[in-house]
Structure formats: C-alpha cells, structure tokens
Amino acid sequence: MQVAVNQNLQEAYKDQYSSESAIWRGLGAKQKYQNIIKITDGKTFKKVLEVGAGDGSILRLLSENNFAEELHAVEISESGLTQIKAKNITNLKSAQLFDGYSLPFEDKSFDLVILTHVLEHVEHERILLREIHRVTKQLLIEVPKDYRFGAERKLAHFLSYGHINLYTPTSLKFLLMTENFKIERELTGLYHRDSFLFGQTSFFQKLKGNLSYFGKKLLTHTPFAYFNHKFINTITFLTESEDKKLTIF
C-alpha cells in the first residue's frame, strides 16, 4: 500500500520555512549539530542523508565542518527545499522533495541517515522507520522529550508545533528496537541556553530564562537516570540497522 503525507499536513508544511523564522531555526540547528557531533565522536561517514532536512541549516553546518564527503537531503516542504538550495551547500550532492515516506534510493545507499526533530511530526512513524532501515547502515535520531505527566492537557500546545507523537527515552528506544535498530549510543540533554533566552528582552525575563536553564541543568545531572529523564529536553540515539528476525508471539 502506497502511503504519503496527509494532504492537509502537506499544505500546512508547504510554506513552513520563511525568512522570518530563520534566527530561531538557526539557533535550533546549532544545538542539533552539536549533538550530532557529540554522539558520532570517533566515527567517519562518507555518504549521509538527512530526512526532513527543513531549511538546510544542519546540512550547512555539517558541510562547513566536513562531516561527510557526500550530503543528501529529502524534505516534504517546498519552501524548505527552496531554502536548502539557496544556501549553496558545498558538500550537498542532492536535495529532493519527497512524500514523507518513500525514499528514492537503493538499499543501503547511505552510511548514515539523520532524522532530527522529525519523528514527532510523522503520522505513520513505523512506515518511515522501515524505509530508513532499508536505505541506511546507521540511523541518528533525535526527538524532543515532550512527554510529561498530564501532557494530554497541553494538546493544543503540542499541536501548534505539529507534534503528534510524544516520546520518553524508554518509549523511543522500544520503538527503534522493535523496528530492528540496535541502540549503539545514547545522549540526553537540554536545549541550548540561548533557546531559554530567545525573545526575552527585560532583565526579569532573562533572569527567569537563566534560572530555568541552570535549574534544569542541575536536575538532569543527578546519579538517578529516572529522575534526570523528567527534566531533559532532547533524546538522541545512534543506532545500527540490523536484519535479525524479531520473534512475535
């Protein structure tokens, strides 16, 4: 069965990437890039694909720092694709519009697929993961840790960001493992401090932002992982694509 992004979602994301939000997206890309570098430390990749590449901010940072010889991108948003191409990214070999699920590449075409802050938007997450599994040897995935007790009371808030899936480190790990991804490395953390201060202009706003950041930093560095996970903002995994047959009873 052919699956594609819901038409309403496609229209919603069509003009998602405008120049007005470039500063915020650039700030987010900086944090995501730092997490990519941290979790892949010591590894080298020749051919890398970013699925859901947005406006190309991460790809530009990867290229500027020679993360891989070849970078490729797929994106569902026409405005995003336009922004990617306008950046003239040196190591970017291809950038294509795609339907959100079908990747136009041969089996195991890539050493690494990057899927960062995308899965929380995906209607049929397992279908996309299976397609990614087909084309790559390794997957680097990052999602926001949106889940909190009582999250259902913030439905409008999450939907305003297009977040239709909520994850914890455990639930994401379980999802990946049941789709034949072996967890190799994991990283949890906070958004960049600048994110907590973004748009804050007064002294008291900045004070509140700093207190929130440093308070969470303290609360996420205890000896107790379960406690730390209550306050983290991001979940990042580096995985290997396995081909073992899963036993389902």
Secondary structure in CASP SS format (residue, H / E / C, confidence):
PFRMAT SS
TARGET T0000
AUTHOR 0000-0000-0000
METHOD secondary structure of the structure
MODEL  1
M C 1.00
Q C 1.00
V C 1.00
A C 1.00
V C 1.00
N C 1.00
Q H 1.00
N H 1.00
L H 1.00
Q H 1.00
E H 1.00
A H 1.00
Y H 1.00
K H 1.00
D C 1.00
Q C 1.00
Y C 1.00
S C 1.00
S H 1.00
E H 1.00
S H 1.00
A H 1.00
I H 1.00
W H 1.00
R H 1.00
G H 1.00
L H 1.00
G H 1.00
A H 1.00
K H 1.00
Q H 1.00
K H 1.00
Y H 1.00
Q H 1.00
N H 1.00
I H 1.00
I H 1.00
K H 1.00
I H 1.00
T C 1.00
D C 1.00
G C 1.00
K C 1.00
T C 1.00
F E 1.00
K E 1.00
K E 1.00
V E 1.00
L E 1.00
E E 1.00
V E 1.00
G C 1.00
A C 1.00
G C 1.00
D C 1.00
G C 1.00
S H 1.00
I H 1.00
L H 1.00
R H 1.00
L H 1.00
L H 1.00
S H 1.00
E H 1.00
N C 1.00
N C 1.00
F C 1.00
A E 1.00
E E 1.00
E E 1.00
L E 1.00
H E 1.00
A E 1.00
V E 1.00
E E 1.00
I C 1.00
S C 1.00
E H 1.00
S H 1.00
G H 1.00
L H 1.00
T H 1.00
Q H 1.00
I H 1.00
K H 1.00
A H 1.00
K C 1.00
N C 1.00
I C 1.00
T C 1.00
N C 1.00
L E 1.00
K E 1.00
S E 1.00
A E 1.00
Q E 1.00
L E 1.00
F C 1.00
D C 1.00
G C 1.00
Y C 1.00
S C 1.00
L C 1.00
P C 1.00
F C 1.00
E C 1.00
D C 1.00
K C 1.00
S C 1.00
F E 1.00
D C 1.00
L E 1.00
V E 1.00
I E 1.00
L E 1.00
T E 1.00
H C 1.00
V C 1.00
L H 1.00
E H 1.00
H H 1.00
V C 1.00
E C 1.00
H C 1.00
E H 1.00
R H 1.00
I H 1.00
L H 1.00
L H 1.00
R H 1.00
E H 1.00
I H 1.00
H H 1.00
R H 1.00
V H 1.00
T E 1.00
K C 1.00
Q E 1.00
L E 1.00
L E 1.00
I E 1.00
E E 1.00
V E 1.00
P E 1.00
K C 1.00
D C 1.00
Y C 1.00
R C 1.00
F C 1.00
G C 1.00
A H 1.00
E H 1.00
R H 1.00
K H 1.00
L H 1.00
A H 1.00
H H 1.00
F H 1.00
L H 1.00
S H 1.00
Y C 1.00
G C 1.00
H C 1.00
I C 1.00
N C 1.00
L C 1.00
Y C 1.00
T C 1.00
P H 1.00
T H 1.00
S H 1.00
L H 1.00
K H 1.00
F H 1.00
L H 1.00
L H 1.00
M H 1.00
T C 1.00
E C 1.00
N C 1.00
F E 1.00
K E 1.00
I E 1.00
E E 1.00
R E 1.00
E E 1.00
L E 1.00
T E 1.00
G E 1.00
L C 1.00
Y C 1.00
H C 1.00
R H 1.00
D H 1.00
S H 1.00
F H 1.00
L H 1.00
F C 1.00
G C 1.00
Q C 1.00
T C 1.00
S C 1.00
F H 1.00
F H 1.00
Q H 1.00
K H 1.00
L H 1.00
K H 1.00
G H 1.00
N H 1.00
L H 1.00
S H 1.00
Y H 1.00
F H 1.00
G H 1.00
K H 1.00
K H 1.00
L H 1.00
L H 1.00
T C 1.00
H C 1.00
T C 1.00
P C 1.00
F C 1.00
A H 1.00
Y H 1.00
F H 1.00
N H 1.00
H C 1.00
K C 1.00
F C 1.00
I C 1.00
N C 1.00
T E 1.00
I E 1.00
T E 1.00
F E 1.00
L E 1.00
T E 1.00
E E 1.00
S E 1.00
E C 1.00
D C 1.00
K C 1.00
K C 1.00
L C 1.00
T C 1.00
I C 1.00
F C 1.00
END
